[in-house]
């Protein structure tokens, strides 16, 4: 599920798109400000085709004006890989004696085996994994196979630029907090997360993925809202609440707190958090904060 996976991919894919012509329409951008603060909100896509042109003058100017670059979770540092591995070891595997296939219905277990074969992965390595961990690995491998690249994703591209410009870095969540969203799902919802992922991989609609990427790149929030809503209806209320809505509420509070401070900030989070009902933008406006943008 593209919206579902993209909303929670940042921690998993940390390990240049050229500047677009000035005439090109750009991804959507929102701005909030008061007397001594300016915050730009940019809806990112964590994995993109390397040949998709999306950089433009408005986004570049907003980033250049900021003193601080903020992402969903911590940008990778020297200990990131070991921290991720430690988390997965603690929360990503089933108790001894259990297997992933035994957690699933016969039909789902057969589907899991098919998807693993399709992606040319080792079926043995998945049998001790919890459903949430298997799901994000399969999603990542599927998107990579279809031509999506983490290196071409928004955060990696803009982080390189922000580093060159000497900006401060911070995040809205820690690595553990982001992964806790999935590892903390109830067993039933966790299995559903894997089932949705398997269905998405087997029923992959490359035309819809391409449409979503193009709509995002041209700032077509109406199309994105429709596509996101369709995918969240398929994934169900529990996943939508855990992966999107709960985090939106926390982030809206954090962004308001930063607004009450001072300085210029550029915040890049998954586009599904800024578009659609219950978005961060909606929540900020409901708090009486004026948000410029679509």
Secondary structure, 3 states (H helix, E strand, C coil): CHHHHHHCCHHHHCCCCCECCCCCCCCCEEEEEECCEEEEEEEECCCEECCCCCECHHHHHHHHHCCEEEEEECCCCCCHHHHHHHHHHHHCECCCCCCCHHHCCHHHHHHHHHHHHHCCCCHHHHCCECHHHHHHHHHHHHHHHCCEECCCCHHHHHHHHHHHCCCEEEEEECHHHHHHHHHCCCHHHHHHHHHHHHHHHHCCCHHHHHHHHHHHHCCCHHHHHHHHHHHHHHHCHHHHHHHHHHHHHHHHHHHHHHHCCCEEEEEEEEHHHCCCCCCHHHHHHHCCCCCECC
